[in-house]
């Protein structure tokens, strides 16, 4: 009985302290003069010209104009003109993608398997830079083996599989880079 009274008193004090700190108990009505003096924040009007807005956009922290991997353009330009990104998308087109975030520089596939197999694979590509070279990205792959769709075990695939995927991406990226450079020279 004493404990219940003590608990109710403590809870009442906490509630009173909380409400007073939130300003609930000391609520004041604003006069018309106070309302006129409040600071009004005006929204910047956006230009409806998308091309002009795209030119003004400086991108994000990582791939923006002033970002870590600034190649002179924003994140959208990274995806459209980056041969490494495009090559990765082309190389992994046989597997459904779960995440393809070019501004974050990551591709993650869904679990993929044959119709007859109890094993499935998942591939992750993480980009470090936009340059077409082996150190610009990492490939990680995982294997999931299930027995009767239960008791699944996930493990890393060996480095030879990762190397095959990485070399395929690099070869495709080099071909795409040559195509891009040829188009630029024609213009």
GISULRA-V668541 format. One record per pair of residues at least 24 apart in sequence whose ideal C-beta (glycine too) atoms are under 7 Angstrom apart, sorted by the first residue. I is the first residue (numbers start at 1). J is the second residue. D is the distance in whole Angstrom. If there is no record, write none. Layout:
BEGIN
I_J_D, I_J_D
END
This chain:
BEGIN
60_103_6, 62_103_7, 62_105_7, 63_103_6, 69_129_5, 69_130_6, 71_130_5, 75_102_6, 75_103_4, 78_102_6, 78_130_6, 81_180_7, 82_130_5, 83_132_6, 83_173_4, 83_176_4, 83_177_4, 83_180_6, 84_127_7, 84_130_6, 84_132_5, 84_136_6, 84_137_6, 84_173_5, 86_176_6, 87_169_5, 87_172_4, 87_173_4, 87_176_6, 88_125_5, 88_169_5, 90_172_6, 91_165_7, 91_168_5, 91_169_5, 91_172_6, 92_123_6, 95_123_7, 111_144_6, 118_145_6, 118_146_5, 118_147_7, 119_143_6, 119_144_7, 119_145_5, 120_144_5, 121_157_7, 123_165_6, 132_173_5, 132_174_6, 132_177_5, 134_166_7, 134_170_6, 139_165_5, 139_166_5, 141_165_7
END
